[in-house]
Amino acid sequence: MNRTVRILDTIETMYPDAKTELNFNNLYELCIAVILSAQSTDLSVNKVTPDLFSTYPDVHHLAKAKLSDVEYLLKTIGLYRSKAKNIIEFSNQVIHNFNGEIPDNIDDLIQLAGVGRKTANVVVSEHFNIPAIAVDTHVERVSKRLKIVYERYNVLETEKRLMRAIPKDRWRQAHHSFILFGRYTCKAIKPDCQSCPLQDECKYYTKHYK
Ligand code: SF4
């Protein structure tokens, strides 16, 4: 068993059944929620999406929305102005470029407004059950502190390294487990190192406590 898988086993033991904390009911809502979650907490996104989705229940309604109305609904989350613009543009692009059907693959998804590689990976993994590892800020930080990837690695290099080290049938769960571990234990500021079972594997712990 390789070192990354051993680390993953430990993290999965800490966070069994890890799954996304975003609320959504269908592919459209998933895409919009993930776009809105960039640099915002899932909790803050979950507070704005009920009104957003009841006002604009699909891409056809959202494509026709007035920008200021959408901005108003999103005003409590970070970067709300650009996110409002992006989700309206996203809806128009889905209608005009993909006949109203949200695409099922990463190459097409990343053509859409507001959709980067991380968002596309989350969407294909969550909705289409296609194995993928979405690297967000938590996955990246945990991977670097635990020396799974080099500090200099960018998001794509991190994603590729994780995909090589972790068996494909575990990619989806690994993504969720790393996120919860990063969100609640290996936090960016003041990580809970004293209760962490991965101290011996950790660069951050060695630097700060040894
Ligand atoms: S020891 Fe601390 S920094 Fe290292 S993985 Fe655990 S919580 Fe994160």
Boltz pocket constraint, residues with backbone or C-beta under 6 A from the ligand:
constraints:
  - pocket:
      binder: B
      contacts: [[A, 145], [A, 146], [A, 185], [A, 186], [A, 187], [A, 191], [A, 192], [A, 193], [A, 194], [A, 196], [A, 197], [A, 198], [A, 199], [A, 202], [A, 203], [A, 204], [A, 205]]
      max_distance: 6.0
